[in-house]
Amino acid sequence: MVTSDAHQGLKGAIEAVLQGAGWQRCRVHFMRNALSLVPKEAQQMVGATIRTVFAQPDSESAHQQWRRVADGFRARFPKLAELMDEAEEDVLAYATFPKEHWQKIWSNNPLERLNKEVKRRTEVVGIFPNEAAVIRLVGAILNEQHDEWQVGKRYFGAGSLAKLENQSEEQAGAHQPALVGG
């Protein structure tokens, strides 16, 4: 599963290079797109209403709530309702995974935080003396993050990944395609 914004170039690259991988539209990026379609004074209400979808306990409830929310906006914000109609499967792709994975895969915020940290640390240096210096610094930052994800904030635990494997086996037994997890 790859999580990104809906940039067509990214989607094309994911499809070409990671054949068979699922795609999740980042819900944070989706919310930005959605809120840009409504007047500023309505954004807080619209955002809160859309977020009710992400509080649902299971996939079926999330899809039902998504449709209720889209239908509720149809008269007042038709462009928003149209966006929601088009984006439902992409934004709710996370819901096909075990619930423990949802918060980890429904946005690409961890990667964006990492990119922000790389930018912050490289801007302090300003001008690097050579390419090797850049590679050393960025490599060290990435190594720190790798260690943090492995030990401190374990991204996916063994028990959580086992549920994903069991879910894939159950679906394969039901003659459905297996999920690709990441």
CNS distance restraints for C-alpha pairs under 8 A (distance, minus, plus):
assign (resid   1 and name CA) (resid  21 and name CA) 5.32 0.50 0.50
assign (resid   1 and name CA) (resid  22 and name CA) 4.33 0.50 0.50
assign (resid   1 and name CA) (resid  23 and name CA) 5.41 0.50 0.50
assign (resid   1 and name CA) (resid  24 and name CA) 6.81 0.50 0.50
assign (resid   1 and name CA) (resid 105 and name CA) 7.94 0.50 0.50
assign (resid   1 and name CA) (resid 180 and name CA) 5.81 0.50 0.50
assign (resid   1 and name CA) (resid 181 and name CA) 5.05 0.50 0.50
assign (resid   1 and name CA) (resid 182 and name CA) 5.21 0.50 0.50
assign (resid   2 and name CA) (resid  14 and name CA) 7.60 0.50 0.50
assign (resid   2 and name CA) (resid  21 and name CA) 6.87 0.50 0.50
assign (resid   2 and name CA) (resid  22 and name CA) 6.17 0.50 0.50
assign (resid   2 and name CA) (resid  23 and name CA) 4.90 0.50 0.50
assign (resid   2 and name CA) (resid  24 and name CA) 6.01 0.50 0.50
assign (resid   2 and name CA) (resid 182 and name CA) 7.15 0.50 0.50
assign (resid   3 and name CA) (resid  23 and name CA) 5.91 0.50 0.50
assign (resid   3 and name CA) (resid  24 and name CA) 4.57 0.50 0.50
assign (resid   3 and name CA) (resid  25 and name CA) 5.77 0.50 0.50
assign (resid   3 and name CA) (resid  26 and name CA) 5.73 0.50 0.50
assign (resid   3 and name CA) (resid 105 and name CA) 6.54 0.50 0.50
assign (resid   3 and name CA) (resid 106 and name CA) 6.98 0.50 0.50
assign (resid   3 and name CA) (resid 107 and name CA) 6.26 0.50 0.50
assign (resid   3 and name CA) (resid 108 and name CA) 5.75 0.50 0.50
assign (resid   4 and name CA) (resid  10 and name CA) 7.62 0.50 0.50
assign (resid   4 and name CA) (resid  23 and name CA) 7.73 0.50 0.50
assign (resid   4 and name CA) (resid  24 and name CA) 6.58 0.50 0.50
assign (resid   4 and name CA) (resid  25 and name CA) 5.47 0.50 0.50
assign (resid   4 and name CA) (resid  26 and name CA) 5.18 0.50 0.50
assign (resid   4 and name CA) (resid 107 and name CA) 7.27 0.50 0.50
assign (resid   4 and name CA) (resid 108 and name CA) 6.07 0.50 0.50
assign (resid   5 and name CA) (resid  10 and name CA) 7.98 0.50 0.50
assign (resid   5 and name CA) (resid  25 and name CA) 5.46 0.50 0.50
assign (resid   5 and name CA) (resid  26 and name CA) 5.29 0.50 0.50
assign (resid   5 and name CA) (resid  29 and name CA) 5.76 0.50 0.50
assign (resid   5 and name CA) (resid  30 and name CA) 7.30 0.50 0.50
assign (resid   6 and name CA) (resid  10 and name CA) 7.45 0.50 0.50
assign (resid   6 and name CA) (resid  11 and name CA) 6.86 0.50 0.50
assign (resid   6 and name CA) (resid  25 and name CA) 6.10 0.50 0.50
assign (resid   6 and name CA) (resid  26 and name CA) 7.83 0.50 0.50
assign (resid   7 and name CA) (resid  11 and name CA) 6.32 0.50 0.50
assign (resid   8 and name CA) (resid  12 and name CA) 6.03 0.50 0.50
assign (resid   9 and name CA) (resid  13 and name CA) 6.14 0.50 0.50
assign (resid  10 and name CA) (resid  14 and name CA) 6.09 0.50 0.50
assign (resid  11 and name CA) (resid  15 and name CA) 6.19 0.50 0.50
assign (resid  11 and name CA) (resid  23 and name CA) 7.96 0.50 0.50
assign (resid  12 and name CA) (resid  16 and name CA) 6.09 0.50 0.50
assign (resid  13 and name CA) (resid  17 and name CA) 5.81 0.50 0.50
assign (resid  13 and name CA) (resid  18 and name CA) 7.76 0.50 0.50
assign (resid  14 and name CA) (resid  18 and name CA) 5.21 0.50 0.50
assign (resid  14 and name CA) (resid  19 and name CA) 7.20 0.50 0.50
assign (resid  14 and name CA) (resid  21 and name CA) 7.60 0.50 0.50
assign (resid  15 and name CA) (resid  19 and name CA) 5.35 0.50 0.50
assign (resid  15 and name CA) (resid  20 and name CA) 7.49 0.50 0.50
assign (resid  15 and name CA) (resid  21 and name CA) 7.44 0.50 0.50
assign (resid  20 and name CA) (resid 180 and name CA) 7.16 0.50 0.50
assign (resid  21 and name CA) (resid 180 and name CA) 5.55 0.50 0.50
assign (resid  21 and name CA) (resid 181 and name CA) 7.71 0.50 0.50
assign (resid  22 and name CA) (resid 179 and name CA) 7.51 0.50 0.50
assign (resid  22 and name CA) (resid 180 and name CA) 6.18 0.50 0.50
assign (resid  22 and name CA) (resid 181 and name CA) 7.76 0.50 0.50
assign (resid  23 and name CA) (resid  90 and name CA) 6.97 0.50 0.50
assign (resid  23 and name CA) (resid  93 and name CA) 7.12 0.50 0.50
assign (resid  24 and name CA) (resid  90 and name CA) 5.45 0.50 0.50
assign (resid  24 and name CA) (resid  91 and name CA) 6.01 0.50 0.50
assign (resid  24 and name CA) (resid  92 and name CA) 7.33 0.50 0.50
assign (resid  24 and name CA) (resid  93 and name CA) 5.36 0.50 0.50
assign (resid  24 and name CA) (resid  94 and name CA) 6.42 0.50 0.50
assign (resid  24 and name CA) (resid 105 and name CA) 7.52 0.50 0.50
assign (resid  24 and name CA) (resid 106 and name CA) 6.67 0.50 0.50
assign (resid  24 and name CA) (resid 107 and name CA) 7.90 0.50 0.50
assign (resid  25 and name CA) (resid  29 and name CA) 7.72 0.50 0.50
assign (resid  25 and name CA) (resid  30 and name CA) 7.08 0.50 0.50
assign (resid  25 and name CA) (resid  90 and name CA) 5.13 0.50 0.50
assign (resid  25 and name CA) (resid  91 and name CA) 4.84 0.50 0.50
assign (resid  25 and name CA) (resid  92 and name CA) 7.93 0.50 0.50
assign (resid  25 and name CA) (resid  93 and name CA) 7.67 0.50 0.50
assign (resid  25 and name CA) (resid 106 and name CA) 7.39 0.50 0.50
assign (resid  25 and name CA) (resid 107 and name CA) 7.39 0.50 0.50
assign (resid  26 and name CA) (resid  30 and name CA) 6.19 0.50 0.50
assign (resid  26 and name CA) (resid  91 and name CA) 6.65 0.50 0.50
assign (resid  26 and name CA) (resid 106 and name CA) 5.77 0.50 0.50
assign (resid  26 and name CA) (resid 107 and name CA) 4.21 0.50 0.50
assign (resid  26 and name CA) (resid 108 and name CA) 5.96 0.50 0.50
assign (resid  27 and name CA) (resid  31 and name CA) 6.03 0.50 0.50
assign (resid  27 and name CA) (resid  91 and name CA) 5.98 0.50 0.50
assign (resid  27 and name CA) (resid 106 and name CA) 6.00 0.50 0.50
assign (resid  27 and name CA) (resid 107 and name CA) 5.44 0.50 0.50
assign (resid  28 and name CA) (resid  32 and name CA) 6.42 0.50 0.50
assign (resid  28 and name CA) (resid 107 and name CA) 6.13 0.50 0.50
assign (resid  28 and name CA) (resid 109 and name CA) 7.96 0.50 0.50
assign (resid  29 and name CA) (resid  33 and name CA) 6.31 0.50 0.50
assign (resid  29 and name CA) (resid 107 and name CA) 7.98 0.50 0.50
assign (resid  30 and name CA) (resid  34 and name CA) 6.04 0.50 0.50
assign (resid  30 and name CA) (resid  91 and name CA) 7.46 0.50 0.50
assign (resid  31 and name CA) (resid  35 and name CA) 5.93 0.50 0.50
assign (resid  31 and name CA) (resid  47 and name CA) 7.06 0.50 0.50
assign (resid  32 and name CA) (resid  36 and name CA) 6.19 0.50 0.50
assign (resid  33 and name CA) (resid  37 and name CA) 7.01 0.50 0.50
assign (resid  34 and name CA) (resid  38 and name CA) 7.43 0.50 0.50
assign (resid  34 and name CA) (resid  80 and name CA) 5.99 0.50 0.50
assign (resid  34 and name CA) (resid  83 and name CA) 7.23 0.50 0.50
assign (resid  35 and name CA) (resid  39 and name CA) 7.98 0.50 0.50
assign (resid  35 and name CA) (resid  43 and name CA) 5.68 0.50 0.50
assign (resid  35 and name CA) (resid  46 and name CA) 7.21 0.50 0.50
assign (resid  35 and name CA) (resid  47 and name CA) 6.96 0.50 0.50
assign (resid  37 and name CA) (resid  77 and name CA) 7.75 0.50 0.50
assign (resid  37 and name CA) (resid  79 and name CA) 6.69 0.50 0.50
assign (resid  37 and name CA) (resid  80 and name CA) 6.00 0.50 0.50
assign (resid  38 and name CA) (resid  42 and name CA) 6.37 0.50 0.50
assign (resid  38 and name CA) (resid  43 and name CA) 6.34 0.50 0.50
assign (resid  38 and name CA) (resid  77 and name CA) 6.82 0.50 0.50
assign (resid  38 and name CA) (resid  80 and name CA) 7.41 0.50 0.50
assign (resid  39 and name CA) (resid  43 and name CA) 6.50 0.50 0.50
assign (resid  42 and name CA) (resid  46 and name CA) 6.08 0.50 0.50
assign (resid  43 and name CA) (resid  47 and name CA) 5.86 0.50 0.50
assign (resid  44 and name CA) (resid  48 and name CA) 6.16 0.50 0.50
assign (resid  45 and name CA) (resid  49 and name CA) 6.11 0.50 0.50
assign (resid  46 and name CA) (resid  50 and name CA) 6.17 0.50 0.50
assign (resid  47 and name CA) (resid  51 and name CA) 6.12 0.50 0.50
assign (resid  48 and name CA) (resid  52 and name CA) 6.64 0.50 0.50
assign (resid  49 and name CA) (resid  53 and name CA) 7.77 0.50 0.50
assign (resid  49 and name CA) (resid  69 and name CA) 6.93 0.50 0.50
assign (resid  50 and name CA) (resid  54 and name CA) 7.77 0.50 0.50
assign (resid  50 and name CA) (resid  66 and name CA) 7.44 0.50 0.50
assign (resid  50 and name CA) (resid  69 and name CA) 6.58 0.50 0.50
assign (resid  51 and name CA) (resid  55 and name CA) 6.85 0.50 0.50
assign (resid  52 and name CA) (resid  56 and name CA) 6.98 0.50 0.50
assign (resid  52 and name CA) (resid  65 and name CA) 7.49 0.50 0.50
assign (resid  53 and name CA) (resid  62 and name CA) 5.19 0.50 0.50
assign (resid  53 and name CA) (resid  63 and name CA) 7.64 0.50 0.50
assign (resid  53 and name CA) (resid  65 and name CA) 5.49 0.50 0.50
assign (resid  53 and name CA) (resid  66 and name CA) 5.68 0.50 0.50
assign (resid  54 and name CA) (resid  62 and name CA) 6.69 0.50 0.50
assign (resid  55 and name CA) (resid  62 and name CA) 7.81 0.50 0.50
assign (resid  56 and name CA) (resid  61 and name CA) 5.82 0.50 0.50
assign (resid  56 and name CA) (resid  62 and name CA) 5.22 0.50 0.50
assign (resid  56 and name CA) (resid  65 and name CA) 7.83 0.50 0.50
assign (resid  57 and name CA) (resid  61 and name CA) 6.75 0.50 0.50
assign (resid  57 and name CA) (resid  62 and name CA) 7.42 0.50 0.50
assign (resid  58 and name CA) (resid  62 and name CA) 6.22 0.50 0.50
assign (resid  58 and name CA) (resid  95 and name CA) 6.95 0.50 0.50
assign (resid  58 and name CA) (resid  99 and name CA) 7.54 0.50 0.50
assign (resid  59 and name CA) (resid  63 and name CA) 6.25 0.50 0.50
assign (resid  59 and name CA) (resid  92 and name CA) 7.83 0.50 0.50
assign (resid  59 and name CA) (resid  95 and name CA) 4.92 0.50 0.50
assign (resid  59 and name CA) (resid  96 and name CA) 6.73 0.50 0.50
assign (resid  60 and name CA) (resid  64 and name CA) 6.20 0.50 0.50
assign (resid  61 and name CA) (resid  65 and name CA) 6.01 0.50 0.50
assign (resid  62 and name CA) (resid  66 and name CA) 6.00 0.50 0.50
assign (resid  62 and name CA) (resid  92 and name CA) 7.59 0.50 0.50
assign (resid  62 and name CA) (resid  95 and name CA) 7.90 0.50 0.50
assign (resid  63 and name CA) (resid  67 and name CA) 6.33 0.50 0.50
assign (resid  63 and name CA) (resid  88 and name CA) 7.58 0.50 0.50
assign (resid  63 and name CA) (resid  92 and name CA) 7.44 0.50 0.50
assign (resid  64 and name CA) (resid  68 and name CA) 6.31 0.50 0.50
assign (resid  65 and name CA) (resid  69 and name CA) 6.05 0.50 0.50
assign (resid  66 and name CA) (resid  70 and name CA) 6.13 0.50 0.50
assign (resid  66 and name CA) (resid  84 and name CA) 7.79 0.50 0.50
assign (resid  66 and name CA) (resid  88 and name CA) 7.23 0.50 0.50
assign (resid  67 and name CA) (resid  71 and name CA) 5.99 0.50 0.50
assign (resid  67 and name CA) (resid  85 and name CA) 7.80 0.50 0.50
assign (resid  68 and name CA) (resid  72 and name CA) 6.05 0.50 0.50
assign (resid  69 and name CA) (resid  73 and name CA) 6.43 0.50 0.50
assign (resid  70 and name CA) (resid  74 and name CA) 6.21 0.50 0.50
assign (resid  70 and name CA) (resid  80 and name CA) 7.57 0.50 0.50
assign (resid  70 and name CA) (resid  81 and name CA) 4.77 0.50 0.50
assign (resid  70 and name CA) (resid  82 and name CA) 7.87 0.50 0.50
assign (resid  70 and name CA) (resid  84 and name CA) 6.00 0.50 0.50
assign (resid  70 and name CA) (resid  85 and name CA) 7.05 0.50 0.50
assign (resid  71 and name CA) (resid  75 and name CA) 7.97 0.50 0.50
assign (resid  71 and name CA) (resid  81 and name CA) 6.73 0.50 0.50
assign (resid  73 and name CA) (resid  77 and name CA) 5.24 0.50 0.50
assign (resid  73 and name CA) (resid  78 and name CA) 6.66 0.50 0.50
assign (resid  73 and name CA) (resid  80 and name CA) 7.01 0.50 0.50
assign (resid  73 and name CA) (resid  81 and name CA) 5.72 0.50 0.50
assign (resid  74 and name CA) (resid  78 and name CA) 4.65 0.50 0.50
assign (resid  74 and name CA) (resid  79 and name CA) 7.90 0.50 0.50
assign (resid  74 and name CA) (resid  80 and name CA) 7.47 0.50 0.50
assign (resid  74 and name CA) (resid  81 and name CA) 5.09 0.50 0.50
assign (resid  74 and name CA) (resid  82 and name CA) 7.82 0.50 0.50
assign (resid  77 and name CA) (resid  81 and name CA) 6.41 0.50 0.50
assign (resid  78 and name CA) (resid  82 and name CA) 6.14 0.50 0.50
assign (resid  79 and name CA) (resid  83 and name CA) 6.19 0.50 0.50
assign (resid  80 and name CA) (resid  84 and name CA) 6.18 0.50 0.50
assign (resid  81 and name CA) (resid  85 and name CA) 6.16 0.50 0.50
assign (resid  82 and name CA) (resid  86 and name CA) 6.29 0.50 0.50
assign (resid  83 and name CA) (resid  87 and name CA) 6.01 0.50 0.50
assign (resid  84 and name CA) (resid  88 and name CA) 5.80 0.50 0.50
assign (resid  87 and name CA) (resid  91 and name CA) 5.91 0.50 0.50
assign (resid  88 and name CA) (resid  92 and name CA) 5.96 0.50 0.50
assign (resid  89 and name CA) (resid  93 and name CA) 5.77 0.50 0.50
assign (resid  91 and name CA) (resid 106 and name CA) 7.58 0.50 0.50
assign (resid  92 and name CA) (resid 106 and name CA) 7.90 0.50 0.50
assign (resid  93 and name CA) (resid 106 and name CA) 7.99 0.50 0.50
assign (resid  94 and name CA) (resid 101 and name CA) 7.79 0.50 0.50
assign (resid  94 and name CA) (resid 102 and name CA) 5.69 0.50 0.50
assign (resid  94 and name CA) (resid 105 and name CA) 6.28 0.50 0.50
assign (resid  94 and name CA) (resid 106 and name CA) 5.68 0.50 0.50
assign (resid  95 and name CA) (resid  99 and name CA) 7.18 0.50 0.50
assign (resid  95 and name CA) (resid 102 and name CA) 6.71 0.50 0.50
assign (resid  97 and name CA) (resid 101 and name CA) 6.47 0.50 0.50
assign (resid  97 and name CA) (resid 102 and name CA) 6.97 0.50 0.50
assign (resid  97 and name CA) (resid 164 and name CA) 6.87 0.50 0.50
assign (resid  98 and name CA) (resid 102 and name CA) 7.06 0.50 0.50
assign (resid  98 and name CA) (resid 160 and name CA) 7.76 0.50 0.50
assign (resid  98 and name CA) (resid 163 and name CA) 6.83 0.50 0.50
assign (resid  98 and name CA) (resid 164 and name CA) 6.45 0.50 0.50
assign (resid 100 and name CA) (resid 160 and name CA) 6.72 0.50 0.50
assign (resid 101 and name CA) (resid 105 and name CA) 6.29 0.50 0.50
assign (resid 101 and name CA) (resid 156 and name CA) 7.52 0.50 0.50
assign (resid 101 and name CA) (resid 160 and name CA) 7.42 0.50 0.50
assign (resid 102 and name CA) (resid 106 and name CA) 5.83 0.50 0.50
assign (resid 103 and name CA) (resid 107 and name CA) 7.54 0.50 0.50
assign (resid 104 and name CA) (resid 155 and name CA) 7.25 0.50 0.50
assign (resid 108 and name CA) (resid 112 and name CA) 6.36 0.50 0.50
assign (resid 109 and name CA) (resid 113 and name CA) 6.02 0.50 0.50
assign (resid 110 and name CA) (resid 114 and name CA) 6.29 0.50 0.50
assign (resid 111 and name CA) (resid 115 and name CA) 6.20 0.50 0.50
assign (resid 112 and name CA) (resid 116 and name CA) 6.13 0.50 0.50
assign (resid 113 and name CA) (resid 117 and name CA) 6.23 0.50 0.50
assign (resid 114 and name CA) (resid 118 and name CA) 6.27 0.50 0.50
assign (resid 114 and name CA) (resid 145 and name CA) 7.58 0.50 0.50
assign (resid 115 and name CA) (resid 119 and name CA) 6.16 0.50 0.50
assign (resid 116 and name CA) (resid 120 and name CA) 6.05 0.50 0.50
assign (resid 117 and name CA) (resid 121 and name CA) 6.11 0.50 0.50
assign (resid 118 and name CA) (resid 122 and name CA) 6.05 0.50 0.50
assign (resid 118 and name CA) (resid 138 and name CA) 6.48 0.50 0.50
assign (resid 118 and name CA) (resid 141 and name CA) 6.73 0.50 0.50
assign (resid 119 and name CA) (resid 123 and name CA) 5.94 0.50 0.50
assign (resid 120 and name CA) (resid 124 and name CA) 6.63 0.50 0.50
assign (resid 121 and name CA) (resid 125 and name CA) 7.17 0.50 0.50
assign (resid 122 and name CA) (resid 126 and name CA) 6.54 0.50 0.50
assign (resid 122 and name CA) (resid 134 and name CA) 7.87 0.50 0.50
assign (resid 122 and name CA) (resid 137 and name CA) 7.63 0.50 0.50
assign (resid 122 and name CA) (resid 138 and name CA) 7.71 0.50 0.50
assign (resid 128 and name CA) (resid 133 and name CA) 6.28 0.50 0.50
assign (resid 128 and name CA) (resid 134 and name CA) 6.39 0.50 0.50
assign (resid 129 and name CA) (resid 133 and name CA) 6.66 0.50 0.50
assign (resid 130 and name CA) (resid 134 and name CA) 6.99 0.50 0.50
assign (resid 131 and name CA) (resid 135 and name CA) 6.34 0.50 0.50
assign (resid 132 and name CA) (resid 136 and name CA) 6.10 0.50 0.50
assign (resid 133 and name CA) (resid 137 and name CA) 6.29 0.50 0.50
assign (resid 134 and name CA) (resid 138 and name CA) 6.04 0.50 0.50
assign (resid 135 and name CA) (resid 139 and name CA) 5.59 0.50 0.50
assign (resid 136 and name CA) (resid 140 and name CA) 6.04 0.50 0.50
assign (resid 137 and name CA) (resid 141 and name CA) 6.33 0.50 0.50
assign (resid 138 and name CA) (resid 142 and name CA) 6.14 0.50 0.50
assign (resid 139 and name CA) (resid 143 and name CA) 5.99 0.50 0.50
assign (resid 140 and name CA) (resid 144 and name CA) 6.15 0.50 0.50
assign (resid 141 and name CA) (resid 145 and name CA) 6.33 0.50 0.50
assign (resid 142 and name CA) (resid 146 and name CA) 6.07 0.50 0.50
assign (resid 143 and name CA) (resid 147 and name CA) 6.22 0.50 0.50
assign (resid 144 and name CA) (resid 148 and name CA) 6.21 0.50 0.50
assign (resid 145 and name CA) (resid 149 and name CA) 6.11 0.50 0.50
assign (resid 146 and name CA) (resid 150 and name CA) 6.07 0.50 0.50
assign (resid 147 and name CA) (resid 151 and name CA) 5.95 0.50 0.50
assign (resid 147 and name CA) (resid 152 and name CA) 7.45 0.50 0.50
assign (resid 148 and name CA) (resid 152 and name CA) 4.77 0.50 0.50
assign (resid 148 and name CA) (resid 153 and name CA) 5.98 0.50 0.50
assign (resid 148 and name CA) (resid 154 and name CA) 7.47 0.50 0.50
assign (resid 149 and name CA) (resid 153 and name CA) 5.00 0.50 0.50
assign (resid 149 and name CA) (resid 154 and name CA) 4.93 0.50 0.50
assign (resid 149 and name CA) (resid 155 and name CA) 5.72 0.50 0.50
assign (resid 150 and name CA) (resid 154 and name CA) 5.11 0.50 0.50
assign (resid 150 and name CA) (resid 155 and name CA) 7.13 0.50 0.50
assign (resid 156 and name CA) (resid 160 and name CA) 6.19 0.50 0.50
assign (resid 156 and name CA) (resid 161 and name CA) 6.46 0.50 0.50
assign (resid 157 and name CA) (resid 161 and name CA) 6.27 0.50 0.50
assign (resid 158 and name CA) (resid 162 and name CA) 6.08 0.50 0.50
assign (resid 159 and name CA) (resid 163 and name CA) 6.51 0.50 0.50
assign (resid 160 and name CA) (resid 164 and name CA) 6.73 0.50 0.50
assign (resid 161 and name CA) (resid 165 and name CA) 6.34 0.50 0.50
assign (resid 162 and name CA) (resid 166 and name CA) 6.13 0.50 0.50
assign (resid 163 and name CA) (resid 167 and name CA) 6.02 0.50 0.50
assign (resid 164 and name CA) (resid 168 and name CA) 6.21 0.50 0.50
assign (resid 164 and name CA) (resid 181 and name CA) 7.49 0.50 0.50
assign (resid 165 and name CA) (resid 169 and name CA) 6.29 0.50 0.50
assign (resid 166 and name CA) (resid 170 and name CA) 6.19 0.50 0.50
assign (resid 167 and name CA) (resid 171 and name CA) 6.22 0.50 0.50
assign (resid 168 and name CA) (resid 172 and name CA) 6.07 0.50 0.50
assign (resid 168 and name CA) (resid 178 and name CA) 4.79 0.50 0.50
assign (resid 168 and name CA) (resid 179 and name CA) 5.65 0.50 0.50
assign (resid 169 and name CA) (resid 173 and name CA) 6.15 0.50 0.50
assign (resid 169 and name CA) (resid 178 and name CA) 7.15 0.50 0.50
assign (resid 170 and name CA) (resid 174 and name CA) 6.37 0.50 0.50
assign (resid 171 and name CA) (resid 175 and name CA) 6.39 0.50 0.50
assign (resid 171 and name CA) (resid 176 and name CA) 5.19 0.50 0.50
assign (resid 171 and name CA) (resid 177 and name CA) 6.66 0.50 0.50
assign (resid 171 and name CA) (resid 178 and name CA) 6.05 0.50 0.50
assign (resid 172 and name CA) (resid 176 and name CA) 5.24 0.50 0.50
assign (resid 172 and name CA) (resid 177 and name CA) 5.99 0.50 0.50
assign (resid 172 and name CA) (resid 178 and name CA) 5.66 0.50 0.50
